[in-house]
């Protein structure tokens, strides 16, 4: 299984050191720091997909699925993507 190197790196840092790197503490962000980050980065929201984005995502997913079990040579990109996604797992 392929692992996410960033996630592994964060898991290996002791919590106090990680909190210092992130500018946080066990109690979370101070009100001032939260306001600063809100101003700098905006609200912590998941952007809604437009109907066009949803349709494109569905078409790409269907195209990738269609090549999932394709054993023809040369190997189609859809098969490569499917195999890589299978090897990586849901967390990667």
N, C-alpha and C positions, 0 to 999 in steps of 0.2 A: 504494500500500500504506500502511495506517495503521501508524505506528510507536509503540512504547511509549515515552512521554516520560521515564519514570523510568529505563528502561534506557539511553536516549540520554544522559540527564543524567549517569548514572554512568560511561558510556563516555567522556565529555568531561573528566572530572576526572583530573588527573595521579595516578598510583598512590600516591606518598607522601601526598598530600592525602587521597585516598580511604581509605587505611589509617588515617590519623589520625582521620578522621570516624567510622570503624567501630571505633576503639579496637583496631586490630590492627597487625601488622608483617609484613615479608617472612617471618619465622620462624613466624608464626601467633600465636595467643593465648597468653598466659602461663598457667601452670597455675592461678594464682589467679583470673585473669579468666575462664577456661573454667569453673571451679567456680562463680564468681559467676553467670555466665549460665545454667549448668545449674540452679542454685537458683532464679533469677529466671524463666526461660522454660520449664524442663523439658527433657527429652531431645529431641534432634533426630531425631524419628521420623515416619514417615508413618502416619497413623491408618488402620486397616483399616476398610473399609466393611461395614456390616451387610448381610445378605441383602435387607432392605427397601430400603436405600439403593441397592444394585446394581439391584434391580428398577425403582425409580423412575428411576434414571439411564438404564436401557435404554428405558423407556417414553418418556421425554423425548426421547432420541436418535431413536427411531423416529418420534415425532410431528414432530420437526423435519425429518427426512429426507423424510417424506411430503409436506411443503410445499415442498421444495427446487425442484422444476421447475414449480410451480403458477404459471401466468401469468394467472390470473383477476383481475378487478378487483372490489372493492378488494383490494389486496395483503394476503395473510394474514400474520400475525406470523411464522409459521414460515419463510416466504420471506424476510422481512426479516432474521431472525436468520441464515439460511443465507447470504444475500448478504454480510452484515457479516462473518461468520466467514471466508468465502472471501477477502474483501478484506483482512482482518487478517493472515492467514497463521498458521502454526503457532507462531511465537515470541511472538505478541501475546496 
